[in-house]
Amino acid sequence: MVRPAYRKRFGQHHLVSVDLCRPLFEFLQPADWPVVEIGPGGGVLTGGLLDAGARVLALEVDLDWAAYLRCRLPAAQLVAMDALAFPWGRLREPTLVAGNLPFNVGTRIIGDLLVAASARPDLLPRLGFMVQKEVADRLTAAPGDGAYGALSVLVAASARARRLGNVAPGSFRPPPKVAAAFVGLEPRPAPLDAADMVAFRSTVHLAFGQRRKTLRNALAAGVGRGRAEAALTTAGIDPRRRAETVDLEGFLALHAALG
């Protein structure tokens, strides 16, 4: 079967060698596990997962590549659909998730997965992805790091994240303009109930909405200066600090103080 063309609108950059995926396999330990793979593309990761003993359900948004993989890797179950529409909460058994995520929607997919996993971490015990290096930096950043932001805090609230390795642009076909990295996520119970987590995300985004401003001024834009100062004082946070210096526990205390 003729290999399909690459389509820019799907953000397609396919891995050229399964050897590059070793850090991901070491993290996921996929033998005998069901694995949902997002964006299998040319099937390099898919084949590696199958060889490792995983039972693979692959989600491919491009119909031509889905048809190609059905012929090339019949042992995998191929579903032609957008991963953003997949009902993660309806999985019937603990499942691993892997993928070379499309650069244009990678953070949205990870966000959806962490929301689903926050209620039942046992359902999605390990998530391993290839993402843009910049996204990997943000996912794994600590307070004070240049990449630390709202995404870093919200991921820390839902999972333990760690970088598994970097990958150069030449490891893909076609080569992207930026480097990539493998990231492993281990979901954990959310620190707040589902409704309060929605409000917590709003608090975090408000705090980082104006990064160059102090927390007092950034929060004042949404809740007023007096309320912002009172909440920061209650949380034990100097109002002159900036959001990028505050850890997860600090943000949880701030959110509680804001009521």
Secondary structure by P-SEA (a helix, b strand, c coil): ccbbbbbcccbbbbbcccccaaaaaaaacccccccccccccccaaaaaaaaaccccbbbbccaaaaaaaaaacccccccccccccccccccccccccccccccccaaaaaaaaaaaaccccccccbbbbbccaaaaaaaccccccccccaaaaaaaaccccccccccccccccccccbbbbbbbbbbccccccaaaaaaaaaaaaaaaccccccaaaaaaacccaaaaaaaaaaaccccccccccccaaaaaaaaaaac
